[in-house]
Amino acid sequence: MNSLELLSRACDLLGQREAGKRIGKSATTVNQILKEIYPKPEKILHIVDETFAYLNSSEVQCPVLGEIHAKVCGRYAQWAAEGRVHQERLYMDVRGHCAACEFNTMEVKECG
């Protein structure tokens, strides 16, 4: 997984604001890096690699979202169980599927 994919995965799990906070940057900077419009992001992406290296493992295959980190799967399942929909990361069709997903049996713990 390259640095951009790693940052995207961190944002899926934590949100752009928290991901930015963990690398010492703003949510706006994170957004610009993800859109590939931030000038010379190499130094920041190096920090992303160091900070979020743990997201490079524990991949699971979600029937709806494809390959995702196990913690992301757990978070979606938790939201589905609570009947919540996160506007940026979990939509109605995913919520319904996660609520009935037999794959996810993991407990959700604090991320990061």
Stockholm file with secondary structure:
# STOCKHOLM 1.0

chainA/1-112         MNSLELLSRACDLLGQREAGKRIGKSATTVNQILKEIYPKPEKILHIVDETFAYLNSSEVQCPVLGEIHAKVCGRYAQWAAEGRVHQERLYMDVRGHCAACEFNTMEVKECG
#=GR chainA/1-112 SS CCHHHHHHHHHHHHCHHHHHHHHTCCHHHHHHHHTTCSSSCHHHHHHHHHHSGGGGSCEEEETTTEEEEHHHHHHHHHHHHHTCCCTTTCCHHHHHHHHHCSSCCCCCCCCC
#=GC SS_cons         CCHHHHHHHHHHHHCHHHHHHHHTCCHHHHHHHHTTCSSSCHHHHHHHHHHSGGGGSCEEEETTTEEEEHHHHHHHHHHHHHTCCCTTTCCHHHHHHHHHCSSCCCCCCCCC
//
